[in-house]
Amino acid sequence: MTGLKKRDFKFDKNSDKLFEAILSLKNIKECELFFRDIMTISELQAITERFTVAQDLNEGKKTYRKISEETGVSTATITRIANWIENGKGGYKLVLNRLFGAHHHTNT
């Protein structure tokens, strides 16, 4: 691995191989096994929290403060996730729409 800074990340053949590995997983149990091996507990917790927040924001029924109280995620992080949902590359919207149907809205 090179000594790239986090913000310098570029998708390449190595990241493509990782995504191919993820796409090869056949069920939740296989995902649990793989992600537990490849990620630290902290990384797994962080990514799970982000996706939980994204689901809550997509549902549109809770305020940022309520989401923060329920998840322990700061309102600043919730705001960033809401921004990624609305202005990011479209990955959150893609997955949320596939899992839960049409995008609802985010609350402030």
N, C-alpha and C positions, 0 to 999 in steps of 0.2 A: 504494500500500500504506500502511496505517496503521502507527503506531509501537507496535504491541502487543508486550508482552513475550511470550516463548516460551510461558510457562505460561498465557497468556490466549487462546491459539488457540481459535477456534470454527469448526466446519465451517459453510460458507455456500455461496452460489451460485458463488463463485470456486473453492473447493475442489472443489465438485461438477463444475465444468467441467474441472478438472484430472483428476479420476477418469474422466470421460467420455472425455477424450483418451487416458488409459491404456487404457481398455477398447476403444478403437478400434484399438489396435495389433494386428496380425495374426500376428506371429511374433517369435521371439527377436531376429532381426536388427533389426526395427523397434524393439523395446524397447531394444536396445543404442544405436541411433542417437538415440532420443528421450531416454533417461536420460543419455547422455553429454552432450547439449546442455543439458539442464535442471539437471543437478547438477554440482558440482565433483568432481574425482577423490576428494578426501577424503570427501565426502558419499556417493559411490557405494561407496567402500571400506567406510565405516562401516555402511551399510545391508546390504551383502553379508555383512560379518562377523557382523552381528546375525542374519541369516537362517541362516547357516552354523551358528552357535551354537544357534539354535532347532532346527535339524534334528538336531544332535548330542544335544541335551537330549531331544527327542522320541524318538529312537532308544533312549535310556536305557542305553547300554552304556559310557559314559565318565564319569569323575569330572569335576568342575569343573576340577580341577587339570590333568587330561589335555587337556581342551578348551582351556584357557588355553595350555598348552604348544604345542598344535598350531595354534592360531589367532592367538596373540598378544593375545587379548582378556583383560582383567583378570578375576580371579575375581569382583570386585565387579560388573562389567558382566554377567557370566554369571549371577550371582545375580539381578540386576534382570530379565534376560530370562526366567529361570525364573519369576520372580514375575509378569511380564506374561503368560506362557503360562498360568499357573494362575489368576491373579486379575485379568487385564486385561479388555478388552472382548470377547475371544473371537476376535479377528482371527488371531492366530497359530494357535490351534487349528483354526479354519476352514480356513485354507490348508494347514496340515500334514496335516490329515485328508484333504483333497481330493487332495493330492499323494502321500501315503504311507500312507493308510489310518488306522485307529484310533490315537488318541493312546496312546503307551506310558507313559512316566513320566520324571520328572527325577531325577537323582542329585545328592547333595551331596558 
